[in-house]
Amino acid sequence: MKTHLYLGAAAAALLLAACDPADQTPPAAPGAQTETEADIAASAAEADAEAAMSAESNPLLAEWDTPHGAPPFSEIQPEHFIPAFEAAMETHRAEIDAIASNEDTPTFDNTMVALELAGADLGRVSRVFGNLTSSASNDDLDAIQGEMSPRLARHSSAITLNADLFERIDYLHQRGGEMGLTPQQARLVEVYHENFVRAGAQLEGEDRERFAAIRSELAGLYTRFAQNERRDSELWTLPLTEDDLAELPSSIASAARAAGEARELDTPVITLARSSVEPFLQQSSNRAHREAAWTAFYNRGNNNNEFDNKDNIRRILELRLELANLLGFDTFAHYRTAGTMAGTPAAAQGLMEQVWEPARARAMEEQADIEALMARDGIEDDVRGWDWRYYTEQVRAERYDLDEGEVKAYLDLENMIAAQFYVAERLFGVRFTERTDIDTYHEDVRVWEVTRADSGEVVGLFFGDYFARPGKRSGAWMSSFRPQNGLTGELPIITNNCNYNKPDDGEPALISFTDASTLFHELGHGLHGLLSNTDYPSLAGTSVDRDFVEFPAQVMEHWLSQPEVLERFALHYETGEPMPRELLDRVLDAQNFNQGFSTVEFLNSGLVDKAYHLHTDPTSIDVEAFEAEVLTRYGSPQAIPMRHRSTHFLHIFSGEGYASGYYSYMWAGVLDNDGFDAFTEAGDIFDPETAARLGDVFSSGNTIPAMDNFINFRGREPSVEPLLRSRGFIEAEG
């Protein structure tokens, strides 16, 4: 998912396309030609004329006369974006100039409210564009993204490095206590001031110009990294014969056929979408095929071709270090954690290391089980990455008498969607009603209207995009087409994206328990946006500390594993019968199975991420050797890689959202396990009082500091023990 620096509600949305806030136009390189003032004026006049003409017919700039103001996707074409961006940026520049040059004494209304309302068109265009480039991209959109990312970065810099504008914000920051501001108003001033400072507002002279140049270059690098990962992933497929398919569960075979058809191939294929390759690695008895799939999956962006990302990584790290140094931080890790719950790299590192040893010990036990099965099969070889998932499934089957295909038969995507909506209604009193009259950007996308169950009041719109396809980036995420806006009364339009295998026509989409957990996770983010109820849009929804933003998502995962939910929604796709209690018990008993692997796999990525951003000579980094050195230092089992290897680590290299912050999932794991314990202690997973307090967390956005928000819910600071207990690393008391 994505959150943004606070540049005003609409201005922040441009970061979906620009990747991160950036600053002023960099100076021309030595020897570069520069335009004359007459050339510049002529070009500007021509651009203004084109923008003015296009505004009359450009659907991105017109008023959207659609249900709840949803984007009119069927009217929007790639050629509409650049004129819309240019016109919207021009309008936004004028609005910012008017605020910054206002000769009246700064007040909350003439500065902060004005900033919050500025850039409405730009925000709208940017959110549509950013979501399309993530979910339904093509060569035209890729080219536009490559052109617009640095331009949007420079536009953003004109805001954060506008000295007159920052002077007004600083004035309010210093005198806010004398102005009788409400708590939310004071918080908004505080957040703006902090983020402008972190975006270089106090830099001067050459440092100011260099900071701007870094931001502009980084924006282009982030776009290139993400496009490389997607394009390199789409190059590879593993063709399967009918004999190969006969040895696989029907759900994998069906998905392979659908994937081949989607790519207009003559054979079924396994792709590098996680939802395709991971089930194959679990179920295929063909070790050579598993090795080929595993190797391709973990080498995305690392194939020494035109889509290789190693040079991009080094340059990104080099620029990030320079940026942090300009702001007075020792490293980028210090810069990033300074604005989070953790506060310091040492605190984030300490949490990961606290979990590392028990996780590694459990992983070594799991590896011993795998070695025994491989020996039984006559394989005289070390455990390899392509062996782990396959033999783990055999251990799971023997220990818990569980077959992945048997479990999937009860996890129809339709029922799991209904299950997550049921939980949302029980906890927060919101109801999801599907709408088929709202335009979407792809035939797979579905839309629900979200209302208050008791009053019918509309809360917002929810878009669900659940299947993998070419042009869609990997992973799962939440985003928005419009955030909640307390100033204008605009309701949120939220989207969830997943990458499940799309089955053959007429067949159900059967998903794994892990996939179902992801579904619940992303709805947690979605509800964080939908339930937002703040006065100011820059404080709304997911605009919270990075290591707090995962709490609402991860806490939602807990309801999936509750018998009360599974008994109601885990229904056999053919018979409609509920999952038998004895199978349900086995599924729940197996929840801590393979937790050593999954925790070590995550921590490998978190530790490498932190090591990258603590490094003070990134130009010397050999990416593959660096990964190996960090994992060897911690004694990671050779067969367990990083969950996201560096060259396809979108979380940290396609933007700055999780850069030096991948630990946030573990930090939030502490919060979500401790938080769900509140319901356990209440004796009711839908306890109304506890649910009401949790609802306050979801609705309050960034109106209060994250730790205060958690304490208001839980009554105390969080403890790490529930996380260790939930993963089976320590024994439950009693």
NORDA-V794736 format. One record per residue. N is the residue number from 0. RES is the residue in one letter. PHI is phi in degrees with one decimal (* if undefined). PSI is psi in whole degrees, -180 to 180 (* if undefined). Layout:
<<N | RES | PHI | PSI> <N | RES | PHI | PSI>>
This chain:
<<0 | M | * | 173> <1 | K | -131.9 | 141> <2 | T | -130.9 | 171> <3 | H | -136.2 | 157> <4 | L | -64.7 | 151> <5 | Y | -87.7 | 99> <6 | L | -116.9 | 20> <7 | G | 101.3 | 148> <8 | A | -57.6 | -46> <9 | A | -77.4 | -41> <10 | A | -61.5 | -36> <11 | A | -61.5 | -31> <12 | A | -66.0 | -24> <13 | L | -63.5 | -18> <14 | L | -70.5 | -18> <15 | L | -57.3 | -39> <16 | A | -90.1 | -38> <17 | A | -84.3 | -10> <18 | C | 82.1 | -43> <19 | D | -160.6 | 161> <20 | P | -62.0 | 139> <21 | A | -137.6 | -179> <22 | D | -125.5 | -149> <23 | Q | -71.0 | 165> <24 | T | -58.0 | 128> <25 | P | -67.9 | 152> <26 | P | -63.9 | 153> <27 | A | -63.7 | 145> <28 | A | -66.3 | 152> <29 | P | -54.7 | 132> <30 | G | 86.4 | -7> <31 | A | -74.1 | 148> <32 | Q | -75.6 | 145> <33 | T | -121.2 | 150> <34 | E | -77.6 | 150> <35 | T | -76.4 | 163> <36 | E | -60.8 | -35> <37 | A | -66.1 | -41> <38 | D | -61.5 | -45> <39 | I | -62.4 | -44> <40 | A | -63.7 | -42> <41 | A | -64.7 | -43> <42 | S | -63.4 | -42> <43 | A | -64.4 | -42> <44 | A | -63.8 | -42> <45 | E | -63.4 | -43> <46 | A | -64.2 | -41> <47 | D | -63.5 | -40> <48 | A | -65.9 | -44> <49 | E | -63.2 | -42> <50 | A | -64.2 | -41> <51 | A | -64.1 | -42> <52 | M | -65.0 | -42> <53 | S | -69.9 | -28> <54 | A | -61.1 | -29> <55 | E | -68.7 | -31> <56 | S | -119.6 | -2> <57 | N | -80.3 | 116> <58 | P | -64.7 | -21> <59 | L | -72.3 | -23> <60 | L | -103.6 | -12> <61 | A | -79.6 | 164> <62 | E | -70.5 | 135> <63 | W | -91.0 | 99> <64 | D | -87.2 | 70> <65 | T | -131.7 | 164> <66 | P | -55.1 | 120> <67 | H | 57.8 | 24> <68 | G | 67.6 | 31> <69 | A | -70.2 | 151> <70 | P | -60.1 | 139> <71 | P | -85.8 | 75> <72 | F | -58.1 | -37> <73 | S | -66.5 | -18> <74 | E | -92.8 | -15> <75 | I | -91.1 | 127> <76 | Q | -120.0 | 157> <77 | P | -52.9 | -37> <78 | E | -67.7 | -11> <79 | H | -77.9 | -21> <80 | F | -72.3 | -50> <81 | I | -62.5 | -47> <82 | P | -59.5 | -38> <83 | A | -67.3 | -43> <84 | F | -59.5 | -46> <85 | E | -64.4 | -44> <86 | A | -65.0 | -42> <87 | A | -68.4 | -37> <88 | M | -66.2 | -39> <89 | E | -62.6 | -45> <90 | T | -61.3 | -43> <91 | H | -65.3 | -41> <92 | R | -58.0 | -43> <93 | A | -64.1 | -40> <94 | E | -65.6 | -43> <95 | I | -65.9 | -42> <96 | D | -60.9 | -39> <97 | A | -64.6 | -39> <98 | I | -68.2 | -48> <99 | A | -66.6 | -33> <100 | S | -95.1 | 3> <101 | N | -60.0 | 123> <102 | E | -81.7 | -10> <103 | D | -72.7 | 153> <104 | T | -57.4 | 136> <105 | P | -58.2 | 133> <106 | T | -128.2 | 169> <107 | F | -61.3 | -42> <108 | D | -70.0 | -47> <109 | N | -79.4 | -5> <110 | T | -120.6 | -62> <111 | M | -72.6 | -49> <112 | V | -63.9 | -40> <113 | A | -61.1 | -41> <114 | L | -64.8 | -40> <115 | E | -63.8 | -31> <116 | L | -90.7 | -14> <117 | A | -72.6 | 149> <118 | G | 76.4 | 29> <119 | A | -60.7 | -45> <120 | D | -64.1 | -42> <121 | L | -63.9 | -41> <122 | G | -62.3 | -42> <123 | R | -64.7 | -47> <124 | V | -63.4 | -44> <125 | S | -64.8 | -40> <126 | R | -68.6 | -40> <127 | V | -62.5 | -47> <128 | F | -63.5 | -47> <129 | G | -61.2 | -40> <130 | N | -70.0 | -37> <131 | L | -68.2 | -40> <132 | T | -69.0 | -21> <133 | S | -85.8 | -37> <134 | S | -109.2 | -23> <135 | A | -153.4 | 56> <136 | S | -84.2 | 168> <137 | N | -156.6 | -179> <138 | D | -60.9 | -39> <139 | D | -64.0 | -46> <140 | L | -68.0 | -37> <141 | D | -59.7 | -44> <142 | A | -65.0 | -42> <143 | I | -63.4 | -42> <144 | Q | -61.7 | -42> <145 | G | -61.2 | -37> <146 | E | -76.0 | -43> <147 | M | -81.9 | -27> <148 | S | -55.0 | -54> <149 | P | -67.0 | -31> <150 | R | -67.2 | -43> <151 | L | -67.1 | -34> <152 | A | -63.9 | -43> <153 | R | -66.5 | -37> <154 | H | -63.1 | -44> <155 | S | -61.4 | -37> <156 | S | -64.8 | -31> <157 | A | -64.0 | -21> <158 | I | -84.3 | -55> <159 | T | -70.9 | -22> <160 | L | -108.5 | 19> <161 | N | -81.6 | 108> <162 | A | -62.8 | -41> <163 | D | -66.1 | -38> <164 | L | -66.7 | -46> <165 | F | -64.2 | -34> <166 | E | -59.3 | -39> <167 | R | -68.8 | -43> <168 | I | -63.6 | -42> <169 | D | -64.6 | -38> <170 | Y | -58.5 | -47> <171 | L | -67.1 | -35> <172 | H | -64.6 | -39> <173 | Q | -76.7 | -28> <174 | R | -115.0 | 8> <175 | G | -56.7 | -35> <176 | G | -65.2 | -20> <177 | E | -92.4 | -6> <178 | M | -101.4 | -1> <179 | G | 67.3 | 35> <180 | L | -69.4 | 148> <181 | T | -70.6 | 164> <182 | P | -56.1 | -41> <183 | Q | -68.5 | -37> <184 | Q | -64.7 | -44> <185 | A | -63.2 | -39> <186 | R | -64.9 | -41> <187 | L | -62.1 | -44> <188 | V | -61.2 | -45> <189 | E | -60.0 | -46> <190 | V | -66.2 | -45> <191 | Y | -57.6 | -49> <192 | H | -61.5 | -47> <193 | E | -60.0 | -44> <194 | N | -75.1 | -32> <195 | F | -66.0 | -41> <196 | V | -61.3 | -45> <197 | R | -67.9 | -19> <198 | A | -96.7 | 15> <199 | G | 93.3 | 14> <200 | A | -62.8 | -25> <201 | Q | -95.3 | 1> <202 | L | -74.7 | 158> <203 | E | -136.8 | 159> <204 | G | 56.3 | -133> <205 | E | -63.5 | -35> <206 | D | -61.5 | -39> <207 | R | -64.4 | -44> <208 | E | -67.5 | -40> <209 | R | -66.7 | -40> <210 | F | -57.9 | -42> <211 | A | -63.7 | -43> <212 | A | -64.4 | -39> <213 | I | -62.2 | -47> <214 | R | -61.1 | -41> <215 | S | -64.9 | -45> <216 | E | -66.0 | -41> <217 | L | -60.7 | -39> <218 | A | -58.6 | -43> <219 | G | -67.2 | -39> <220 | L | -65.4 | -39> <221 | Y | -63.6 | -44> <222 | T | -61.8 | -45> <223 | R | -63.0 | -41> <224 | F | -60.4 | -48> <225 | A | -66.0 | -42> <226 | Q | -65.9 | -39> <227 | N | -60.4 | -45> <228 | E | -61.3 | -45> <229 | R | -66.5 | -45> <230 | R | -68.7 | -40> <231 | D | -65.2 | -39> <232 | S | -62.2 | -37> <233 | E | -76.6 | -11> <234 | L | -72.8 | -26> <235 | W | -107.5 | 136> <236 | T | -143.3 | 156> <237 | L | -112.8 | 106> <238 | P | -67.5 | 143> <239 | L | -122.7 | 141> <240 | T | -87.1 | 171> <241 | E | -63.5 | -33> <242 | D | -64.7 | -40> <243 | D | -61.4 | -45> <244 | L | -64.4 | -34> <245 | A | -64.1 | -24> <246 | E | -90.3 | -2> <247 | L | -108.9 | 155> <248 | P | -57.3 | 151> <249 | S | -61.0 | -32> <250 | S | -66.1 | -38> <251 | I | -71.5 | -42> <252 | A | -61.3 | -44> <253 | S | -62.2 | -44> <254 | A | -65.1 | -37> <255 | A | -65.4 | -41> <256 | R | -63.6 | -45> <257 | A | -63.0 | -38> <258 | A | -66.3 | -40> <259 | G | -64.0 | -43> <260 | E | -64.7 | -40> <261 | A | -62.9 | -29> <262 | R | -96.8 | 7> <263 | E | 56.2 | 43> <264 | L | -102.5 | 161> <265 | D | -85.2 | -9> <266 | T | -129.1 | 156> <267 | P | -64.1 | 150> <268 | V | -141.4 | 152> <269 | I | -94.1 | 135> <270 | T | -111.0 | 179> <271 | L | -92.4 | 11> <272 | A | -65.0 | 135> <273 | R | -56.0 | -36> <274 | S | -72.0 | -13> <275 | S | -94.3 | -50> <276 | V | -77.0 | -36> <277 | E | -67.0 | -46> <278 | P | -60.0 | -36> <279 | F | -63.4 | -44> <280 | L | -63.7 | -28> <281 | Q | -77.1 | -32> <282 | Q | -113.6 | -19> <283 | S | -78.6 | 128> <284 | S | -83.9 | -6> <285 | N | -84.2 | 102> <286 | R | -64.4 | -36> <287 | A | -65.1 | -41> <288 | H | -64.9 | -40> <289 | R | -63.1 | -42> <290 | E | -61.7 | -43> <291 | A | -62.4 | -44> <292 | A | -67.9 | -45> <293 | W | -61.9 | -45> <294 | T | -62.8 | -44> <295 | A | -65.0 | -41> <296 | F | -63.1 | -44> <297 | Y | -85.5 | -2> <298 | N | -112.8 | 17> <299 | R | -58.1 | 131> <300 | G | 76.8 | 9> <301 | N | -134.3 | 41> <302 | N | -115.7 | 17> <303 | N | 52.3 | 36> <304 | N | -114.9 | -166> <305 | E | -67.0 | -14> <306 | F | -105.7 | 16> <307 | D | -70.7 | 139> <308 | N | -108.9 | 4> <309 | K | -65.1 | -44> <310 | D | -65.3 | -37> <311 | N | -60.3 | -41> <312 | I | -61.2 | -49> <313 | R | -60.1 | -43> <314 | R | -68.1 | -41> <315 | I | -59.4 | -47> <316 | L | -64.3 | -39> <317 | E | -62.3 | -47> <318 | L | -68.9 | -38> <319 | R | -63.7 | -41> <320 | L | -62.6 | -45> <321 | E | -62.1 | -42> <322 | L | -59.4 | -47> <323 | A | -63.1 | -41> <324 | N | -62.6 | -39> <325 | L | -59.6 | -32> <326 | L | -90.3 | 4> <327 | G | 91.8 | 13> <328 | F | -100.0 | 147> <329 | D | -65.2 | -40> <330 | T | -144.6 | 170> <331 | F | -66.4 | -31> <332 | A | -61.6 | -40> <333 | H | -67.0 | -40> <334 | Y | -62.1 | -46> <335 | R | -69.4 | -46> <336 | T | -75.9 | -15> <337 | A | -61.7 | -24> <338 | G | -106.9 | 32> <339 | T | -131.4 | 176> <340 | M | -62.0 | -39> <341 | A | -63.2 | -44> <342 | G | 87.9 | -39> <343 | T | -139.3 | 155> <344 | P | -59.5 | -34> <345 | A | -62.9 | -39> <346 | A | -66.9 | -43> <347 | A | -65.3 | -44> <348 | Q | -63.1 | -40> <349 | G | -61.7 | -40> <350 | L | -63.1 | -46> <351 | M | -61.8 | -41> <352 | E | -71.5 | -29> <353 | Q | -64.6 | -34> <354 | V | -89.0 | -23> <355 | W | -58.3 | -53> <356 | E | -62.3 | -49> <357 | P | -63.9 | -33> <358 | A | -68.8 | -44> <359 | R | -63.9 | -42> <360 | A | -60.3 | -42> <361 | R | -66.4 | -39> <362 | A | -62.6 | -37> <363 | M | -67.6 | -34> <364 | E | -64.3 | -42> <365 | E | -64.3 | -38> <366 | Q | -65.0 | -37> <367 | A | -62.1 | -39> <368 | D | -62.5 | -41> <369 | I | -67.2 | -42> <370 | E | -58.7 | -38> <371 | A | -65.0 | -41> <372 | L | -69.8 | -38> <373 | M | -64.7 | -40> <374 | A | -63.3 | -40> <375 | R | -61.8 | -32> <376 | D | -85.0 | 2> <377 | G | 77.7 | 20> <378 | I | -92.4 | 110> <379 | E | -96.5 | 77> <380 | D | -155.8 | 157> <381 | D | -66.8 | 158> <382 | V | -66.5 | 127> <383 | R | -109.5 | 166> <384 | G | -56.9 | -35> <385 | W | -79.7 | -4> <386 | D | -93.8 | -29> <387 | W | -59.0 | -53> <388 | R | -66.5 | -38> <389 | Y | -64.2 | -50> <390 | Y | -76.0 | -27> <391 | T | -60.7 | -40> <392 | E | -63.7 | -34> <393 | Q | -69.7 | -40> <394 | V | -62.6 | -45> <395 | R | -59.7 | -44> <396 | A | -62.4 | -40> <397 | E | -74.1 | -42> <398 | R | -75.4 | -38> <399 | Y | -116.7 | 5> <400 | D | 52.8 | 46> <401 | L | -114.0 | 135> <402 | D | -117.5 | 127> <403 | E | -55.9 | -41> <404 | G | -64.0 | -38> <405 | E | -64.3 | -41> <406 | V | -69.0 | -44> <407 | K | -58.8 | -31> <408 | A | -58.6 | -22> <409 | Y | -101.5 | 1> <410 | L | -118.2 | 64> <411 | D | -70.6 | 131> <412 | L | -52.5 | -40> <413 | E | -58.5 | -44> <414 | N | -69.6 | -35> <415 | M | -69.4 | -35> <416 | I | -62.3 | -44> <417 | A | -62.3 | -36> <418 | A | -65.3 | -44> <419 | Q | -66.8 | -36> <420 | F | -69.1 | -35> <421 | Y | -61.2 | -46> <422 | V | -62.2 | -43> <423 | A | -60.8 | -40> <424 | E | -69.4 | -42> <425 | R | -65.3 | -37> <426 | L | -81.0 | -46> <427 | F | -120.1 | 1> <428 | G | 68.2 | 32> <429 | V | -115.3 | 145> <430 | R | -121.3 | 138> <431 | F | -107.1 | 121> <432 | T | -121.8 | 121> <433 | E | -69.1 | 140> <434 | R | -117.3 | 131> <435 | T | -107.3 | 4> <436 | D | -104.3 | 12> <437 | I | -109.1 | 131> <438 | D | -63.3 | 143> <439 | T | -130.8 | 168> <440 | Y | -92.8 | -6> <441 | H | -157.1 | 150> <442 | E | -63.1 | -23> <443 | D | -76.5 | -17> <444 | V | -79.2 | 137> <445 | R | -120.3 | 157> <446 | V | -131.3 | 137> <447 | W | -123.9 | 140> <448 | E | -88.3 | 132> <449 | V | -107.6 | 125> <450 | T | -131.3 | 162> <451 | R | -71.6 | 128> <452 | A | -64.2 | -31> <453 | D | -84.8 | -32> <454 | S | -115.5 | -17> <455 | G | 80.5 | 2> <456 | E | -61.5 | 133> <457 | V | -74.7 | 131> <458 | V | -97.0 | -38> <459 | G | 168.7 | -172> <460 | L | -113.9 | 148> <461 | F | -128.6 | 120> <462 | F | -99.5 | 131> <463 | G | -117.1 | 122> <464 | D | -125.8 | 100> <465 | Y | -105.8 | -13> <466 | F | -110.9 | 147> <467 | A | -72.4 | 151> <468 | R | -168.0 | 161> <469 | P | -58.8 | 142> <470 | G | 90.7 | -4> <471 | K | -113.7 | 131> <472 | R | -70.6 | 161> <473 | S | -76.7 | 168> <474 | G | 94.1 | -164> <475 | A | -140.1 | 144> <476 | W | -161.3 | 163> <477 | M | -115.6 | 145> <478 | S | -149.6 | -171> <479 | S | -142.2 | 149> <480 | F | -93.2 | -18> <481 | R | -161.8 | 127> <482 | P | -82.8 | 163> <483 | Q | -64.2 | 135> <484 | N | -131.0 | 104> <485 | G | -70.0 | -20> <486 | L | -77.8 | -41> <487 | T | -99.9 | -13> <488 | G | 81.6 | 6> <489 | E | -67.4 | 136> <490 | L | -88.2 | 152> <491 | P | -72.4 | 146> <492 | I | -120.5 | 108> <493 | I | -111.4 | 147> <494 | T | -129.3 | 141> <495 | N | -113.6 | 135> <496 | N | -120.5 | 135> <497 | C | -131.0 | 176> <498 | N | -133.2 | 57> <499 | Y | -78.2 | 159> <500 | N | -71.1 | 129> <501 | K | -84.8 | 125> <502 | P | -78.7 | 173> <503 | D | -58.7 | 156> <504 | D | -54.5 | 133> <505 | G | 86.1 | -8> <506 | E | -100.2 | 151> <507 | P | -74.9 | 154> <508 | A | -89.9 | 99> <509 | L | -93.1 | 129> <510 | I | -120.4 | 163> <511 | S | -81.6 | 169> <512 | F | -63.4 | -36> <513 | T | -63.7 | -43> <514 | D | -61.1 | -41> <515 | A | -64.3 | -37> <516 | S | -62.7 | -40> <517 | T | -61.6 | -41> <518 | L | -57.5 | -49> <519 | F | -64.0 | -40> <520 | H | -57.3 | -51> <521 | E | -66.9 | -33> <522 | L | -66.0 | -32> <523 | G | -57.5 | -46> <524 | H | -61.0 | -44> <525 | G | -59.1 | -43> <526 | L | -66.4 | -32> <527 | H | -59.6 | -37> <528 | G | -79.7 | -41> <529 | L | -69.2 | -37> <530 | L | -87.4 | -2> <531 | S | -53.5 | 136> <532 | N | -145.2 | 73> <533 | T | -118.5 | 160> <534 | D | -75.3 | -30> <535 | Y | -126.8 | 129> <536 | P | -62.9 | -27> <537 | S | -68.9 | -14> <538 | L | -102.6 | 5> <539 | A | -84.3 | 155> <540 | G | 56.2 | -124> <541 | T | -87.0 | 12> <542 | S | -79.5 | 60> <543 | V | -124.3 | 176> <544 | D | -53.2 | 140> <545 | R | -57.7 | -37> <546 | D | -87.4 | 9> <547 | F | -111.2 | -22> <548 | V | -64.2 | -25> <549 | E | -83.2 | -12> <550 | F | -59.4 | -52> <551 | P | -60.2 | -31> <552 | A | -74.6 | -47> <553 | Q | -72.1 | -31> <554 | V | -68.1 | -30> <555 | M | -65.5 | -28> <556 | E | -60.0 | -29> <557 | H | -62.7 | -31> <558 | W | -70.2 | -24> <559 | L | -61.9 | -37> <560 | S | -88.7 | 12> <561 | Q | -89.1 | 130> <562 | P | -52.3 | -37> <563 | E | -59.3 | -32> <564 | V | -84.5 | -46> <565 | L | -64.4 | -40> <566 | E | -62.1 | -27> <567 | R | -88.1 | -32> <568 | F | -121.5 | -16> <569 | A | -82.5 | 82> <570 | L | -112.0 | 140> <571 | H | -62.9 | 133> <572 | Y | -67.1 | -21> <573 | E | -97.3 | -45> <574 | T | -95.9 | -21> <575 | G | 77.1 | 2> <576 | E | -74.4 | 144> <577 | P | -67.8 | 155> <578 | M | -56.9 | 127> <579 | P | -56.2 | 144> <580 | R | -58.2 | -38> <581 | E | -67.8 | -35> <582 | L | -70.3 | -41> <583 | L | -58.0 | -43> <584 | D | -62.6 | -40> <585 | R | -66.7 | -39> <586 | V | -60.8 | -45> <587 | L | -70.6 | -37> <588 | D | -62.8 | -29> <589 | A | -87.2 | 4> <590 | Q | -61.4 | -33> <591 | N | -88.3 | 0> <592 | F | -66.9 | 138> <593 | N | 65.3 | 20> <594 | Q | -68.4 | -27> <595 | G | -60.7 | -49> <596 | F | -59.7 | -53> <597 | S | -64.3 | -35> <598 | T | -73.7 | -42> <599 | V | -64.7 | -42> <600 | E | -56.8 | -45> <601 | F | -65.0 | -49> <602 | L | -63.3 | -33> <603 | N | -55.4 | -45> <604 | S | -68.2 | -43> <605 | G | -64.1 | -40> <606 | L | -70.5 | -39> <607 | V | -67.2 | -43> <608 | D | -55.0 | -50> <609 | K | -64.7 | -40> <610 | A | -63.8 | -41> <611 | Y | -55.7 | -46> <612 | H | -88.3 | -2> <613 | L | -96.9 | -9> <614 | H | -72.7 | 138> <615 | T | -106.6 | 5> <616 | D | -141.0 | 65> <617 | P | -65.2 | -22> <618 | T | -66.2 | -20> <619 | S | -87.9 | -3> <620 | I | -73.3 | 127> <621 | D | -95.1 | 113> <622 | V | -56.2 | -51> <623 | E | -66.2 | -41> <624 | A | -66.7 | -36> <625 | F | -65.3 | -46> <626 | E | -55.4 | -49> <627 | A | -62.1 | -39> <628 | E | -64.8 | -44> <629 | V | -64.7 | -45> <630 | L | -68.5 | -35> <631 | T | -67.0 | -39> <632 | R | -58.6 | -37> <633 | Y | -91.7 | -4> <634 | G | 73.9 | 33> <635 | S | -66.9 | 137> <636 | P | -56.4 | 137> <637 | Q | -59.1 | -30> <638 | A | -82.9 | -5> <639 | I | -109.5 | 109> <640 | P | -84.2 | -177> <641 | M | -64.5 | 144> <642 | R | -60.3 | -40> <643 | H | -126.2 | 106> <644 | R | -67.2 | 159> <645 | S | -54.8 | -44> <646 | T | -72.7 | -9> <647 | H | -130.6 | 26> <648 | F | -84.6 | 78> <649 | L | -61.4 | -34> <650 | H | -53.8 | -37> <651 | I | -112.0 | -15> <652 | F | -120.2 | -3> <653 | S | -100.2 | 9> <654 | G | 169.8 | -176> <655 | E | -105.9 | 7> <656 | G | -54.2 | -48> <657 | Y | -114.9 | 12> <658 | A | -63.0 | 125> <659 | S | 56.5 | 25> <660 | G | -139.1 | 14> <661 | Y | -64.9 | -24> <662 | Y | -56.3 | -18> <663 | S | -55.8 | -34> <664 | Y | -64.1 | -38> <665 | M | -71.8 | -41> <666 | W | -59.0 | -46> <667 | A | -67.8 | -27> <668 | G | -61.5 | -36> <669 | V | -61.8 | -45> <670 | L | -66.4 | -44> <671 | D | -72.3 | -37> <672 | N | -69.1 | -41> <673 | D | -66.1 | -39> <674 | G | -66.1 | -43> <675 | F | -68.0 | -27> <676 | D | -56.7 | -27> <677 | A | -61.2 | -38> <678 | F | -72.5 | -39> <679 | T | -60.6 | -44> <680 | E | -65.0 | -31> <681 | A | -77.1 | -14> <682 | G | 79.3 | 15> <683 | D | -156.0 | 119> <684 | I | -68.3 | -10> <685 | F | -121.0 | 27> <686 | D | -50.6 | 121> <687 | P | -59.6 | -42> <688 | E | -67.4 | -43> <689 | T | -66.5 | -41> <690 | A | -62.5 | -37> <691 | A | -64.6 | -41> <692 | R | -65.8 | -39> <693 | L | -66.1 | -39> <694 | G | -59.7 | -34> <695 | D | -63.8 | -37> <696 | V | -62.3 | -47> <697 | F | -64.5 | -35> <698 | S | -87.4 | -19> <699 | S | -85.7 | -11> <700 | G | 53.1 | -132> <701 | N | -106.9 | 32> <702 | T | -74.4 | -18> <703 | I | -137.4 | 158> <704 | P | -58.6 | 149> <705 | A | -59.3 | -44> <706 | M | -64.5 | -40> <707 | D | -61.6 | -38> <708 | N | -63.6 | -45> <709 | F | -65.9 | -42> <710 | I | -63.3 | -38> <711 | N | -59.7 | -36> <712 | F | -76.6 | -48> <713 | R | -94.2 | -20> <714 | G | 88.8 | 0> <715 | R | -167.5 | 173> <716 | E | -72.5 | 157> <717 | P | -73.7 | 157> <718 | S | -119.7 | 145> <719 | V | -78.9 | -17> <720 | E | -60.0 | -42> <721 | P | -59.3 | -35> <722 | L | -65.1 | -49> <723 | L | -61.4 | -38> <724 | R | -69.9 | -41> <725 | S | -66.5 | -27> <726 | R | -92.3 | 3> <727 | G | 77.6 | 17> <728 | F | -85.4 | -20> <729 | I | -134.8 | 157> <730 | E | -77.3 | 143> <731 | A | -69.9 | 142> <732 | E | -71.4 | 148> <733 | G | 76.3 | *>>
